[in-house]
Amino acid sequence: MAEAQNIPVGSTTTGSIAVAAESTVATRMSAPPSYDVADFPVPHGREEEWRFTPLERLRGLHDGSAVAADGAVTVEVTAPDGVTVETVGRDDARIGKAGVPVDRVVAQAYSSFEKASVVSVPKEAVLAEPIRIAVRGQGGTAYGHQVIELGAFAEAVVVMDHSGDGVLAANVDYLLGDGAKLTVVSVQDWDAKAVHVAQHNALIGRDASFKSIVVTFGGDLVRLHPRVEYAGTGGEAELLGLYFTDEGQHQEHRLLVDHNTPHCKSNAAYKGALQGTDAHAVWIGDVLIRAAAEGTDTYEMNRNLVLTDGARVDSVPNLEIETGEIAGAGHASATGRFDDEQLFYLMARGIPEAEARRLVVRGFFAELVQQIGLPDVEERLLEKIEAELETVS
C-alpha cells in the first residue's frame, strides 16, 4: 500500500524567432566548485548565463533579498512499500553528491534550505507503482532540496508535480547506483504568478539508465537546469522536455550533459510551442565531451512552434568535444510557424482551419507525451495542451 508523507520545505525584440550564440559550455563550467552563495557574484543581466533572464522577475532570488516564509511550500511524498522516505539535515552525505550549483540562485537554494527530503529505493527493487511527489505553493518564498536515490539494479518511476503559487528555489539530486533504471517526470503547472528556479543533478552509475521528462506549462518565470554526469562506463541518459509558453511567460531550460567517462550515451529532445505577446522561451543545450570520454555517443535537439505574433524563442545548442575518439555527436535546432503544407492537406479534407491547427500542435507534442508511459499523466498533459490550444487565435 502506498504511503503519503507531508514534508515541509524549509524556511532582443518582440516577434523574433531564434537567436544563435557562441558556446556557453566553458562559461557554465567555470562556476566556482562551491555550495556557498557568497562565492557567486550578484548577476546584473550582462553575464552569458543571465542575458536571457529578466532578473527583476526573480523576486529577489538572485540578490539575496528573497526571505523564506514558513509553510510557503509543502511537499507530499506517496511511495510504494519498501521505499524509504526521510527528512534529513544539511549534513547528510547524500546532499549535493550529484553536482555543485551552476549559478547564484541555485547556490542560494543550497545555502538556505533547512531540511531535505530523501527518497531511497533499495538495491534490486523493481517498483510496480510510481513514486509521486506533490510540491504545492501556498504563497511566499521557500528554499528546498530533494534527493532521489536508487540502489544498484533498482528500477523506479518518479512523478514530481509542481502547482500553486509562490516563489521557489529548490534543487533535486538523482543518484543512480550501478545498473539502476530511473524515469522522472517533472511537471511545472504553476499558477500564473509563480516563480520557480531549480537545478536537477543526475549522477549515473555504471550501466545505469536515466530518463528525465520535463513538462512546463505554468508560472510567471520558470528557469530549470537539468544536468547529467556519469559515475561509471556504460551509463545512458535521455533528457526529454515539452513546454507551452503563453503571453508574458518566461520559460527557460538550460541543459548540460558532462561526458566525463568513456562509453556513455546521451540524447536530449525538447519541444516547445509559444503564443501571445511577450511569450519568451529559452533553451540552452550544452554537451561537453571530455578528453577521457572516448566512445561517447550523444545527440541533442530543440524544436519550437510559434503560434502567434509577439512570441520570442532563443534556442542555443552547443557541443564541445575534447577527443576525436567518439561514436557520434550532433545537434539540431529549428523554430518556425505552422507548416502551410500540413494545414492545406488537412483543410483540403474538410477540416476547419482552427481544428487543423490544433491537430498539427497535438501531433507536434504527441511523440514526447507518449514516452511518459503513465496513462493518467499522459491524459492530463494532453488535456492541458488542448486547453492551451483553445486560446490560439
Secondary structure, DSSP 8 states (H G I E B T S, - for coil): --EEEEEE-----TT---------HHHHHTS-S---GGGS----S-SGGGTTS-GGGSTTTTTT-----TTSEEEEEEE-TT-EEEEE-TT-TTTTTT---SSHHHHHHHHH-S-EEEEEE-TT-B-SS-EEEEEEEEEEEEEEEEEEEE-TT-EEEEEEEEEEEEEEEEEEEEEE-TT-EEEEEEEE---TT-EEEEEEEEEE-TT-EEEEEEEE---SEEEEEEEEEESSTT-EEEEEEEEEE-TT-EEEEEEEEEE-SSS-EEEEEEEEEE-STT-EEEEEEEEEE-TT-TT-EEEEEEEEEE-STT-EEEEEEEEEES-S--SEEEEEEEEE---HHHHHHHHTTT--HHHHHHHHHHHHHHHHHTTS--HHHHHHHHHHHHHHHTT--
